[in-house]
């Protein structure tokens, strides 16, 4: 588990970027629900934590590729490949991210 910070450090509609064991991870607060995905857009190297949040989707700031925060899947071009999602845990107001690959992510990778 990777320490992210206090839950108050991630206001609603905002994100933070942390360093995972394999790659940077973006943690988003969508109406009080926390989601974590790999921070780098799969279309071109851009930080998704710098993107625009719309509901449960983030739009890449470089070429406007959108990714569903729940599944990591892009909604359409220019991105074709999903980003990995990560489990978020909150304990006593402290946020942690499990940066190991979830089963759903392995299924996504196999389908691509």
C-alpha positions in Angstrom: 0.0 0.0 0.0 1.2 3.5 -0.9 0.4 6.4 1.4 -1.4 9.2 -0.4 -2.3 11.6 2.4 -5.2 12.8 4.5 -8.6 12.6 2.8 -8.9 16.3 3.3 -5.8 16.7 1.0 -7.9 15.7 -2.0 -10.9 18.1 -2.3 -14.0 17.1 -4.3 -13.3 17.5 -8.0 -9.5 17.5 -7.6 -6.6 15.0 -7.9 -3.2 14.3 -6.6 -0.3 12.5 -8.2 1.8 10.0 -6.3 4.7 7.7 -7.3 3.8 4.0 -7.5 6.2 1.1 -7.6 5.9 0.9 -11.4 4.5 4.2 -12.5 3.0 7.5 -11.3 -0.6 7.2 -10.1 -3.4 9.8 -10.1 -6.0 9.7 -7.3 -9.2 11.6 -8.0 -12.1 12.7 -5.7 -15.4 12.4 -7.5 -18.2 13.6 -5.2 -16.5 12.0 -2.2 -15.6 8.7 -4.0 -11.9 8.1 -4.6 -10.5 6.5 -7.7 -6.9 5.8 -8.7 -5.5 5.1 -12.2 -2.1 5.2 -13.8 -1.3 8.9 -14.3 0.2 8.6 -17.8 -2.2 8.8 -20.8 -1.8 5.7 -23.0 -2.0 7.8 -26.2 0.9 10.0 -25.5 2.9 10.8 -22.4 0.8 13.3 -20.5 -0.2 13.5 -16.9 -3.9 12.6 -16.4 -3.8 14.3 -12.9 -3.5 17.6 -14.9 -6.6 16.7 -16.9 -10.2 17.8 -16.5 -12.6 15.8 -14.4 -16.2 15.3 -15.7 -18.2 12.9 -13.6 -16.3 9.6 -13.4 -14.1 10.5 -16.4 -10.9 12.4 -16.8 -9.9 14.2 -20.1 -6.2 14.2 -21.0 -4.9 17.7 -21.2 -2.8 17.0 -24.3 -5.1 15.5 -26.9 -8.5 15.2 -25.1 -8.5 11.4 -24.7 -11.1 10.5 -22.0 -10.7 7.6 -19.5 -13.4 6.1 -17.2 -12.0 6.3 -13.7 -13.9 3.1 -12.7 -12.5 0.9 -15.5 -9.6 2.7 -17.0 -11.0 2.3 -20.4 -10.9 5.1 -22.9 -14.2 6.4 -24.3 -12.7 6.8 -27.8 -9.8 8.1 -29.9 -7.1 9.1 -29.8 -6.4 6.7 -26.9 -7.1 3.0 -27.7 -5.5 1.3 -24.7 -6.9 1.4 -21.1 -4.9 2.7 -18.1 -4.6 0.5 -15.1 -6.9 1.1 -12.2 -5.9 0.7 -8.5 -7.8 -0.1 -5.3 -8.1 2.9 -2.9 -8.4 2.4 0.8 -9.3 4.9 3.5 -8.5 4.2 7.1 -9.0 6.7 9.9 -9.1 9.5 7.3 -5.8 8.5 5.7 -5.8 7.5 2.0 -3.8 4.5 0.6 -3.5 3.1 -2.9 -2.7 -0.6 -3.7 -0.6 -0.3 -6.8 -0.7 -4.0 -7.7 -2.7 -4.9 -10.8 -6.3 -5.8 -10.1 -7.9 -8.9 -11.8 -10.1 -6.6 -14.0 -7.0 -4.9 -15.4 -5.4 -8.2 -16.4 -8.7 -9.1 -18.3 -8.6 -5.6 -20.0 -5.0 -6.1 -21.1 -5.8 -9.6 -22.5 -8.7 -8.2 -24.5 -6.6 -5.5 -26.2 
